[in-house]
Amino acid sequence: MSGRALRTATSLDEGLSQVVSLHLYSSPLDHNNNHLVHLTGPLRTLQPLHDPNYRVAVQAVKLKRQVEMYQWVEYSESR
């Protein structure tokens, strides 16, 4: 393993040994402050996301806009 890969693997192992797994619908507890925590559950939002430029609204947690721009040069000759 290279130096960076070894440091990454060591850091991940350290995190795995210190992580506190929370159960679904757990309430925040003070003794978990400043600790690495892991939890799973449904991800929901109360309000839809919207993009006013395109007049789009979706019930989602992330809205990503991908834009492409093309440019051309036009030449003309007159005789």
Secondary structure, DSSP 8 states (H G I E B T S, - for coil): --HHHHHHHHHHHHHHHH-EE--TT----GGGTTS-EE-------SS-EEETTTTEEESSS------------------
